[in-house]
Amino acid sequence: MSNLPNCPKCNSEYTYEDGSLLICPECAHEWTLESEADTSDDIKVVKDANGNVLNDGDSVTVIKDLKVKGSSSVLKIGTKVKSIRLVDGDHDIDCKIDGFGAMKLKSEFVKKI
């Protein structure tokens, strides 16, 4: 019997090979050995609207007027945001903005200063 890896999704030991794919019969997850090697270096890179890589502590500027959810105010274009924190999720950036307080922003609406 061949020595196949456990399923990366449910950790089942009953994986089988179908051509170049590995398949788990318990959760129906399909993957390749190459993709399994790629996930070991799974480091998320967050980029701004211009394609520059963002890091924790960077300063950015808002490139578009953004409506503030739950408020009638608008975050104006050109607003500077200092000391951003990168987080996982739909909104990549966690920050505090003077006059608005704590906010979450998407990286596609900011550019690095």
PESUL-V420100 format. One line per field, one symbol per residue. ss: DSSP state (@ for helix, = for strand, . for the rest). phi: phi as a letter, one per 20 degrees, with the letter a starting at -180 (. if undefined). Layout:
ss=???
phi=???
This chain:
ss=..............====..====.....==.@@@@@@@.......=.....=......===...==......==....==...==......=====...=====.@@@===.
phi=.fdeffffedmfeefcecmeedcdfedmfcbdffffffffdedfdddefenffecgnfdccfdbfdfefnbeeceffnfecdlfcecepfefddbddgncnfbdceffdccfe
